[in-house]
Amino acid sequence: RWCRAINESPLDARARPGWRSVLVESTMSSGALIEAISVLPLDAAAESEANEVTIDITYNGDDLDDVAAATSMSREEVIARHCAPTYTVVCLGFSRAFPYLSGLDPHLWLPRHDTPRVRVPGGSVAIAVDQAGIYPQTSPGGWHLLGHTDAVLFDPTRDQPSLLQPGDHVRFVRLSA
């Protein structure tokens, strides 16, 4: 909400959210910027502008069986627990349009792989620690791969190149096998 309030204000400032912080860039002095930000209204309107996005997933990820074993669950329970929450896009980062999603069921929390993969296919849906995410394009990565989506997360020809924005709400829906 802070980022939306700053970005929609007439201030000479641009805010970008991080997982536990906000980066604010401005030509204003730090004192003037802090004073101006402190009086910005944080009303429900900023929250209501979040998009609701449904992402279809084929659960065929390379790590699905390992996640099931590590969490003492069946594949079906892992999938059900992954699909159950409504996630929130906290920030975008690591690579263009990679969404860091909060809301992962705590029973699925697992550390990242000790050794990242050199190549994770674009569209891979993954989890690590207390987060879920989607690899927008092929890249290295150390998260647990649960499945794949055909959703295009980044398209420079769209008015808004990134499908997801901080504050958006995401639901995962399982496609039939």
C-alpha positions as CSV (number, residue, x, y, z in Angstrom):
1,R,0.0,0.0,0.0
2,W,2.8,2.4,0.7
3,C,4.2,1.9,-2.8
4,R,0.9,2.5,-4.4
5,A,0.3,5.6,-2.3
6,I,3.7,7.0,-3.2
7,N,3.5,6.2,-6.9
8,E,0.0,7.6,-7.2
9,S,0.9,10.8,-5.3
10,P,2.2,14.0,-6.9
11,L,5.5,13.6,-5.2
12,D,8.7,13.5,-7.2
13,A,9.2,9.9,-6.0
14,R,9.0,6.3,-7.2
15,A,8.6,3.4,-4.8
16,R,9.4,-0.2,-5.4
17,P,8.5,-3.0,-2.9
18,G,10.9,-5.6,-1.7
19,W,10.1,-8.6,0.4
20,R,10.7,-6.8,3.7
21,S,11.5,-3.2,2.6
22,V,10.6,-0.4,0.2
23,L,13.0,1.4,-2.1
24,V,12.1,5.0,-2.7
25,E,13.9,7.0,-5.3
26,S,13.5,10.7,-5.4
27,T,15.3,14.0,-6.0
28,M,13.8,15.4,-2.8
29,S,15.9,15.7,0.3
30,S,15.5,12.8,2.7
31,G,13.9,15.0,5.3
32,A,11.3,16.5,2.9
33,L,10.6,13.1,1.4
34,I,10.0,11.5,4.9
35,E,7.7,14.3,5.9
36,A,5.7,14.1,2.6
37,I,5.4,10.3,2.8
38,S,4.3,10.4,6.4
39,V,1.1,12.3,5.6
40,L,0.0,10.3,2.5
41,P,-3.4,8.6,2.9
42,L,-3.3,4.8,3.0
43,D,-6.9,4.2,2.2
44,A,-8.7,1.1,1.0
45,A,-8.7,2.4,-2.5
46,A,-5.0,1.4,-3.0
47,E,-5.8,-2.1,-1.8
48,S,-8.9,-2.4,-4.0
49,E,-6.8,-1.8,-7.2
50,A,-5.1,-5.2,-6.8
51,N,-5.9,-7.6,-9.6
52,E,-7.2,-11.1,-9.0
53,V,-5.2,-13.4,-11.3
54,T,-5.8,-17.2,-11.8
55,I,-2.8,-19.2,-13.0
56,D,-3.5,-22.7,-14.5
57,I,-0.9,-25.3,-13.5
58,T,0.0,-28.7,-14.7
59,Y,1.6,-30.4,-11.7
60,N,4.4,-32.3,-13.3
61,G,7.4,-30.6,-11.7
62,D,10.8,-32.3,-11.2
63,D,10.6,-31.9,-7.4
64,L,7.0,-32.8,-6.8
65,D,7.8,-36.3,-5.4
66,D,10.7,-35.0,-3.4
67,V,8.5,-32.2,-1.8
68,A,5.9,-34.9,-1.0
69,A,8.5,-37.1,0.7
70,A,10.1,-34.1,2.6
71,T,6.8,-33.0,3.9
72,S,5.4,-36.5,4.6
73,M,2.5,-35.8,2.3
74,S,1.1,-37.5,-0.8
75,R,1.5,-35.8,-4.2
76,E,-2.2,-35.0,-4.1
77,E,-2.0,-33.3,-0.7
78,V,1.0,-31.2,-1.8
79,I,-1.0,-30.1,-4.9
80,A,-4.1,-29.4,-2.8
81,R,-2.2,-27.4,-0.2
82,H,-0.4,-25.4,-3.0
83,C,-3.7,-24.6,-4.7
84,A,-5.6,-23.7,-1.5
85,P,-4.3,-20.2,-0.6
86,T,-4.8,-16.9,-2.3
87,Y,-1.3,-15.6,-2.7
88,T,-0.2,-12.0,-2.7
89,V,2.5,-10.7,-5.0
90,V,4.9,-9.0,-2.6
91,C,7.5,-7.9,-5.1
92,L,9.0,-8.7,-8.5
93,G,12.6,-9.5,-8.8
94,F,15.5,-11.8,-9.5
95,S,14.6,-11.9,-13.1
96,R,12.2,-9.8,-15.2
97,A,8.6,-10.3,-13.8
98,F,9.5,-13.1,-11.3
99,P,6.8,-12.8,-8.7
100,Y,7.6,-13.4,-5.1
101,L,4.4,-14.7,-3.6
102,S,3.4,-14.7,0.1
103,G,0.7,-17.1,1.5
104,L,2.4,-20.5,1.0
105,D,1.0,-23.1,3.4
106,P,3.5,-23.5,6.2
107,H,3.4,-27.3,5.8
108,L,5.1,-26.8,2.4
109,W,7.9,-24.6,3.6
110,L,11.3,-26.1,2.5
111,P,14.7,-24.5,2.2
112,R,16.1,-23.8,-1.3
113,H,18.2,-26.4,-2.9
114,D,21.8,-26.4,-1.7
115,T,23.0,-26.4,-5.3
116,P,20.8,-24.4,-7.8
117,R,19.9,-25.8,-11.2
118,V,21.7,-24.3,-14.1
119,R,18.5,-24.3,-16.1
120,V,14.9,-24.0,-14.9
121,P,12.4,-23.8,-17.8
122,G,10.3,-20.7,-18.1
123,G,6.8,-21.2,-16.7
124,S,8.0,-23.4,-13.9
125,V,5.9,-23.0,-10.7
126,A,8.1,-23.4,-7.6
127,I,8.3,-23.0,-3.8
128,A,11.2,-22.2,-1.5
129,V,11.2,-21.4,2.2
130,D,7.9,-19.5,2.8
131,Q,7.4,-18.3,-0.7
132,A,5.9,-19.4,-4.0
133,G,7.0,-18.1,-7.4
134,I,6.9,-18.6,-11.1
135,Y,10.0,-18.5,-13.4
136,P,9.0,-16.1,-16.2
137,Q,11.8,-17.3,-18.5
138,T,14.4,-20.0,-18.5
139,S,17.1,-19.2,-15.9
140,P,19.1,-20.7,-13.1
141,G,17.2,-21.4,-9.9
142,G,17.2,-23.2,-6.6
143,W,13.5,-23.5,-5.8
144,H,11.5,-26.8,-5.7
145,L,9.7,-27.2,-9.0
146,L,6.0,-28.3,-8.6
147,G,4.6,-27.8,-12.0
148,H,4.4,-25.6,-15.1
149,T,2.1,-22.9,-16.4
150,D,1.6,-21.6,-19.9
151,A,0.8,-18.1,-18.6
152,V,3.0,-15.5,-20.1
153,L,4.4,-13.5,-17.2
154,F,6.4,-11.0,-19.2
155,D,5.5,-9.6,-22.6
156,P,7.2,-6.4,-23.6
157,T,4.5,-5.7,-26.3
158,R,1.7,-5.4,-23.6
159,D,0.9,-2.0,-22.1
160,Q,1.8,-3.5,-18.7
161,P,4.6,-6.0,-19.7
162,S,4.4,-7.9,-16.4
163,L,1.2,-9.9,-15.9
164,L,1.5,-9.6,-12.2
165,Q,2.2,-6.5,-10.1
166,P,2.9,-6.1,-6.4
167,G,-0.3,-6.3,-4.4
168,D,-2.0,-8.5,-6.9
169,H,-3.8,-11.7,-5.6
170,V,-3.0,-15.0,-7.3
171,R,-4.9,-18.3,-7.3
172,F,-3.4,-21.5,-8.7
173,V,-5.7,-23.9,-10.4
174,R,-4.8,-27.4,-11.3
175,L,-5.2,-28.5,-14.9
176,S,-6.3,-32.1,-15.6
177,A,-3.3,-34.4,-16.2
